[in-house]
Amino acid sequence: MTTEEVIARFKAKGALLEGHFVLSSGLHSTNYLQCALVLQYPQEAEGFGRAIASHFKDDKIRLVASPAIGGIVIGHEVARALGARFIWTERENGKMTLRRGFSVIPGEKTLVVEDVITTGGSTLETIKSLQVAGADVIAAASIIDRSMGEADVGVRRIALATLEVPSVDPSVCDSCERGEPAIKPGSGTRQ
Ligand SMILES: [Zn+2]
């Protein structure tokens, strides 16, 4: 699956919008990306899961793990495509941990999957918590890479699409300069 195909699927489901947006950071952007809006369609999630899995056919992955909440849907689909087990990590007192009785078999070959990698921070935290539990984390993957390939998580990493979502301070925003109203997405109402 190419970057263009991924972007087309996101756009078709309204998960990648173009316009003038206020991001949760307060910065303004001409793009808004929300993976959950494409992953709400199980057939799309399945397609992305298969595409990610195709990169790891020869790696004998036994376990796929994802950081909650964003990674759960896509991680589950990757695990299904690889015939692997699937678990997730979540924060407890700010620290990424395995809860719910999830455990790792020492040396278990593990793939960490997220929906979007921006800095690689949550993937890295997930990898570390799995390594502490004894997993052999051999790679990481995401649908979207917003780091332009820069995020280093210490293991081999792939993404289906590399996508720059530039954001700027409102004081230097071209769209604001032109007087275009900014939309705050994700309010739960349809545009
Ligand atoms: Zn603006």
Residues whose N, C-alpha, C, O or C-beta is under 5 A from the ligand:
A	BS01	ZN	H28 P170 C173 S175 C176 A182
